[in-house]
Amino acid sequence: MKKETSPPKTLTAFREATMELDNVYSFFPKACGLSDAEYWSLLLLYEGVATQSQISDQLFLSRQTLNSAFKQLRKKGLVQLEPYKENQRSKQAFLTEEGKQFVEKHVIQMHQVEEKAWRQLDEQERAALTKLTRKFSGLIRQELQSHR
């Protein structure tokens, strides 16, 4: 039996839609046997992001959560950390050879599914979806800050 949804103009309908999208996106890491933070970190490393700090900022994750994810990725042999020559306190993250193979076999496959779905939206739909999602996120962030 199909779940009944709320009228499309309501906040409840938007919440249902975002929960459905979150559920779809959480399938990606699970299909690869990874946590969300591990999955998205591998993708960002593959795309050239070099530090945990940059990844933390892009994923809106706490440093502690990201450190835990990196511990697991190192334990699985997918990532290695090396200090920068000019600053030994900062470390650059790299995919190991096994990590590159893992990303190409699993993560990129999921990324291609996402790309194929994205291309099925027309240019105006893609722009509107991105613009409105960012606007709504920013408005929620503003409201949260005003309540602190």
C-alpha positions in Angstrom: 0.0 0.0 0.0 1.4 3.4 -1.0 1.9 5.9 1.8 -0.4 8.9 1.6 1.4 12.2 1.2 0.4 15.7 2.3 -0.7 18.4 -0.1 2.4 19.6 -2.0 2.4 23.2 -0.7 2.7 22.3 2.9 5.8 22.1 5.1 4.8 18.6 6.0 4.9 17.6 2.3 8.4 19.2 2.0 9.6 17.3 5.1 8.3 14.1 3.6 10.1 14.8 0.3 13.4 15.6 2.1 13.1 12.5 4.2 12.5 10.5 1.1 15.6 12.1 -0.5 17.6 11.5 2.7 16.6 7.8 2.5 17.7 7.5 -1.1 21.0 9.2 -0.4 21.6 7.0 2.7 21.3 4.0 0.4 24.5 5.0 -1.4 26.9 4.5 1.6 25.0 1.4 2.8 25.3 -0.2 -0.6 29.1 0.2 -0.3 29.3 -1.0 3.4 30.3 2.5 4.6 28.9 5.2 6.9 27.6 8.4 5.3 30.8 10.3 6.4 33.1 7.6 5.1 31.3 7.5 1.7 31.2 11.2 1.1 34.8 11.6 2.3 36.0 9.1 -0.2 34.1 10.8 -3.0 35.6 14.2 -2.0 39.1 12.8 -1.8 38.6 11.2 -5.2 37.5 14.6 -6.6 40.7 16.2 -5.2 39.8 17.7 -1.8 43.0 17.2 0.3 42.4 17.8 4.0 40.0 16.7 6.6 39.3 20.3 7.5 38.1 21.0 3.9 36.0 17.8 3.9 34.5 18.7 7.3 33.5 22.1 6.0 32.1 20.8 2.7 30.1 18.0 4.5 29.0 20.2 7.4 30.3 17.6 9.8 32.1 18.1 13.1 35.8 17.4 13.2 35.2 14.6 15.7 32.7 12.8 13.4 35.1 13.2 10.5 38.1 11.9 12.5 36.0 8.8 13.4 35.2 8.2 9.7 38.9 8.6 8.8 39.9 6.2 11.5 37.6 3.6 9.9 38.8 4.4 6.4 42.4 4.0 7.4 41.6 0.8 9.2 40.0 -0.5 6.0 43.1 0.5 4.0 41.3 3.0 1.8 42.9 6.2 3.0 46.3 7.4 4.3 47.3 10.6 6.0 50.6 12.3 5.5 51.9 15.5 7.1 52.6 18.4 4.9 56.4 19.2 4.5 55.9 22.8 5.5 53.5 22.2 8.3 53.9 18.9 10.2 50.7 19.5 12.2 48.5 19.5 9.2 48.0 16.3 7.3 46.9 15.7 3.7 44.6 12.8 3.0 45.1 10.4 0.1 43.3 7.5 -1.3 45.4 4.4 -1.2 45.5 2.2 -4.4 42.9 0.0 -2.8 40.9 3.1 -2.0 41.0 4.3 -5.6 39.8 0.9 -6.8 37.1 0.9 -4.2 35.8 4.3 -5.2 35.9 3.5 -8.9 34.1 0.2 -8.3 31.4 1.3 -5.8 31.2 5.1 -5.2 31.5 6.2 -8.8 28.8 3.7 -9.7 26.4 5.4 -7.3 27.5 8.8 -8.5 26.6 7.7 -12.1 23.1 6.8 -10.9 22.7 10.2 -9.3 24.0 11.9 -12.5 21.6 10.0 -14.7 18.6 11.0 -12.5 19.9 14.6 -12.5 20.1 14.7 -16.3 16.4 13.7 -16.4 15.5 17.1 -14.9 15.5 20.0 -17.4 17.9 22.9 -16.8 15.3 25.1 -15.2 14.3 22.4 -12.8 17.9 21.7 -11.8 18.5 25.4 -11.2 15.2 25.9 -9.2 15.8 22.8 -7.1 19.4 24.0 -6.2 18.4 27.6 -5.6 15.4 26.9 -3.5 17.1 24.2 -1.4 20.0 26.5 -0.6 17.6 29.4 0.2 15.5 27.3 2.5 18.6 25.9 4.3 19.9 29.4 4.8 16.6 30.6 6.2 16.5 27.7 8.6 20.1 28.4 9.6 19.2 32.1 10.3 16.2 31.1 12.4 18.4 28.7 14.4 21.0 31.4 15.0 18.3 33.8 16.2 17.1 31.3 18.8 20.5 30.8 20.4 
